[in-house]
Amino acid sequence: MGFAQTEEEWAKRAAMHLKIELKRAEVTYEELAERLKAHGFSETKASITNKLARATMSAHFLLASLVAIGKKDIVLEDV
């Protein structure tokens, strides 16, 4: 598939990657919001839904989310 070529494509792929990882970990948006509190975030189910639907999340949100669900590594070619 190769790496994304545009900023929009990077954003969409990052959002899709997080959605896939949440499904794999069987973590809901509501549970993610609760887990992110331990990492200094004050998110809600609605705010997470909006970020992923619009693909407008920050890099620090993505990384904290992956840590919160127990993901230890990222293979960039998978994004």
Secondary structure by P-SEA (a helix, b strand, c coil): ccccccaaaaaaaaaaaaaaaaaaacccaaaaaaaaccccccccaaaaaaaaaaccccaaaaaaaaaaacccccccccc
